[in-house]
Amino acid sequence: MENLTMTTLTQFETIRTTVTIPASLMQRSQHFLDQGIVPNRNALVVAALERFLTELERQEIDRQFATMVDDVAYQTLNEQMAESFGASDWEALGLAEKSA
């Protein structure tokens, strides 16, 4: 687990806000606070939010790539690029086989 410290927060502009979370999450997080695994609940929330948003952004990128499958213009461009690099690809393969 990455180092969850308040110094990480001082590197960025911050905004104070209030959130309401389920009691069960408060109880679960308290264990890690009591054990000193995380310095405070704020650091835990920031780290969790960062990981969650990173995952959502990855999923968004995956969805955008998935749409390329049905994009005729993209497929046409991809085929043109593959054809234009065909000769150099074969040349590189031949050189690699000779040096192996």
N, C-alpha and C positions, 0 to 999 in steps of 0.2 A: 504494500500500500504506500502510495506516495506520502511524503512528509506533509502533514496537515498542520500548518502553523499560521498564525496571524500575520507573520512577516510576508507571507505570500500575498495576502490581501493588500498590504501597503504598497505593493508594486503597481496596483491598478487603482483607477478612480472607483470609488465605491458609493453606493446609494443605500441609505438606511431604509428598510422596509419591514413590514410585519407580515408574518405568515401564520396560518392556522394549520396545525398538523394533527393527525389522529393521536390519541393518547397512547396507543400501542407503539407507535414510532418513537414517541418520547421515552417510553419505558425501555424499548430496545436500545435506543441510543445512549441512555444513561449508563448502561453496563460498560460501554466503551469509554465513556467519560470518566467513570469511577476507576477504571483500570489504567487510565492515562494513555490509552491508545490514541485518542484524539484530544487535542488541547481544550476544545470547547465545541458546543453545538453549532455555532456559526460556521466554523471551519468544516465540520461534517456536512452541513447543508450545502455549502459552497462546492465542496468536492463532489458530492452526489449530483448536484445540478450540472456541474461541468461534465461529468461522465455521461449523464442522461442526454444532455444536449449534443455531445459529441456523437453518441449513438444515433440520435435522430438525424443529424447531419449526414452520417454515413448511409443511413437508410434512404435519405433523400437523393444522394448521389447514385445509389444503386437503382432507385426508381427511374432516374433520368437516363442511366445507361440502358435499362430495360426497354425504354421507349425507342431506343435506336434500332432495335430488332425490326420494328415495323416502319421505320423511317426510310422511305424510298430514296430520298435525296442523299441521306447519309450512306446507304448501301451502295449507291452509284459512285459516290466519291471514294468510298473505301475500296471498291473494285478497281477504280482508275488508279488509285495510289498503289495498290498491290501489283497491278500490271506495270506501272512505271518503274517499280523497284525489282521486278522479276529478274531481269538480267543480272543486276548487282547481287541479288540474293543467291542466285546460282553460282556466281563467281566466288562469293564469300564461302559458300558451302564447299566448293571445290578446293579452295585454299585451306580450309579447315581440315578437310579429309587428307590433303597432302601432308600437312604438318603433324597429323596424328600418328 
